[in-house]
Amino acid sequence: MSSEINRKLNMGMIPLHAPEIQGNEWNYIKECLDTNWVSSVGPFVDRFEKEVANYIGAKHAVAVVNGTAALHTALLVAGVQPDDEVLVPTLTFIASGNAIRYVGAWPVFIDSEPLHWQMDPQKVIDFLDKKCGWTNRELRNNETGRRVTAVMPVHILGHPVDMYPIYEAAKKYDLIVIEDAAEAIGARYKDQMVGTLGDIGCFSFNGNKIITTGGGGMIVTDNEKWAERAHHLTTQAKSDPFEYIHDEVGFNYRLTNILAAMGCAQMELLESYINIKRGIAGKYDQALADVPGITLLKQAPWAESNFWLYTVLVDAASFGMDSRNLMRALAVKHIQTRPLWQPLHMSPVYENMPASQHSVSEEIFKTALSLPCSAGLDVKQQSKVIDALLQTAK
Ligand SMILES: *Cc1c(COP(=O)(O)O)cnc(C)c1O
């Protein structure tokens, strides 16, 4: 039924990635309304945290209002200080970089590797080995003189980053590893869930992610002190159960019980959505493998993607049209597609950062296009997308 309403709302447009409300969402949310537990305390908040922690294999989880707040809080509890530097891929959603700025720290943008488009471990290692040095037992960026204290890999499009070499380098240089797994819940790296591969991990349940609470996020960590502090900071740092006494500047970042109820229902669907989306990706792969000018994102040997956004690269010369014109051609046929994010080093927000070469991410940015791949995409719709794409190819 929900996909029927969806279709009407979208006036026949095949959406890029729509929320799929297919389980107990109504029941659980009704329970909140019936019991009056609607706000930021309630049984579904605890349950959602436990379920995410159990599912991904972390000791603690703290539910927050969105993925950006999760990143902000994670950086705070990990102890990243103003004027520190944090390594982050340049090819990511702007929130990854912004969260670093919220704590007064500075992003250092790292280029992607060309095969899976993720943060390039070799470029992380090169930066640390060649561009940093130790002074007074602190690692500093030789160019800026700032302390380098953390690395934030981002599993873009639901495909895991090659984490071991990054984690190894981070530990060698005493850096904290904060995973931005906003897009990647359920993705696995060598059989281990993303979010548990560093010191602290963050997820998003925004409307366009694989599962959604409308807006929501989660911090996961094995570090009990960090989890406690995250809980404290996200509830206004109130330090007395009765009196309104606060021991530091906190935030109103807790997820409400209503949204957590939706999260519990969506968690029940996550594995089935991953399976459906694996099937959708497989079908696209098969149909597009031999189209001249189309490059597919292949899963790395270490990776089990959650197949969040199915994305291809479009070579203008051999395909006959560049990615943006292909986007327009498909829009005319009521098919919604989307380019990737402008790499952060090119963004007006970050244009005054030290210059560096990021040619791989620039090329991916220029050529990438994400195709419709909701868990609710039906066979007919996907065939329509494939046919439209093949008709557009020269
Ligand atoms: C969606 C997203 C975020 C932010 O999550 P919100 O819930 O939208 O605040 C952060 N990082 C990445 C990589 C994302 O895709």
The ligand as a Gaussian input file, in Angstrom:
#p B3LYP/6-31G(d) Opt

LIG

0 1
 C       23.464000      11.603000       5.865000
 C       24.881000      11.763000       6.223000
 C       25.286000      12.436000       7.374000
 C       24.356000      13.234000       8.236000
 O       23.264000      12.570000       8.693000
 P       21.925000      13.423000       9.010000
 O       21.098000      12.409000       9.738000
 O       21.358000      13.830000       7.712000
 O       22.320000      14.555000       9.873000
 C       26.623000      12.464000       7.684000
 N       27.533000      11.884000       6.904000
 C       27.194000      11.239000       5.773000
 C       28.253000      10.596000       4.976000
 C       25.858000      11.171000       5.386000
 O       25.523000      10.577000       4.243000

